[in-house]
Amino acid sequence: MRLVSAGWVTLGENGAVYVTEANEKGVLELSALGAPQRRIGSDVLKGAQGVAVAGRLLYVADSEANVVAVYDLETGKRVHPHSVQ
């Protein structure tokens, strides 16, 4: 797992970095030192664009599915999709 083509970037409260990638699905989580940790939403997200963190939630704008998906950063699981139609 490595960063190939960085897109949108945001920082988490714990210093983690969250990056969308043009050629990959999902959001790559990097440690504060830049080491890849996990990929969030790769099984669901089709075109991750914008990304933001609020508390323990990760918000990801998916341009292909036309939704803002919300993930719990502790579990990495999707908790609630919001339509942006």
N, C-alpha and C positions, 0 to 999 in steps of 0.2 A: 504494500500500500504506500503510494507516494503521491505528491502533488505534481500534476502534469501541466495544467493550464489554469492558473488562478483567475477567479472572477471577483465576486463580492466578498468582502472580509469584514468580520466583526469580532470583538473581544468579549469573552465571558468574565464574570466576576472573579473567577479563580485564576485568571491569566491565560486560560486556554484561548486559542484562536480558531475561528470557524470560517471555512473558505468554501465557496461554491466553485465548481470547475466547469468549463465549457464542454469538455469531452467526456465527462463522467456524470453519473447520476448521484444525487445525494449531496451531503455536505461533509467535508473532511474536517475532523477535529484534530488540531495540533496542540501539543503541550506548550507551555510558556517558552520552552527552549526550542520549539519547532519540530519536535519528533511526532510523527503521525500516531494517533491514538486509536481512532475508529472512524468509520464512515456512517453517518446518520441518514436514514431515509432512502438509501440506495435501492431498496426493494419497491418503493412507491413513487418517489419523485421522478419526474420525467425531464424537467427543464428548470432546475433550481437557479434562481436569479438573485434577488435581494435576500439578505439574511440579517437577523437582529436577535439580540439576547435581552431578556428582561427577567431578572431573578434566575430561576431554574428552568425557564422556558426558552426554547429556540424557535423563532418564527422564520419560515422559509417561503418566499414567493415562488410559486411554481408556474412559470409562464405557459408551459404546455398543457397543464391540467386546469389552469385558470383558478387556482386556489392559493390561499396562504395556509400552509400546514404548520401545526404547532407540535413540537416535540418536548418531552420531559428530558432534561439533560442528565438526570440521575439514571434513568432507565434506557434512554435513547429511543423510547417508543413514542409513536404518534398519539397525541391526546385529544386533538380537536382540529378538524379542518374548517376553515372559514371561506365561504364563497366570495369572490371578488367580481362577480358578473355585473 
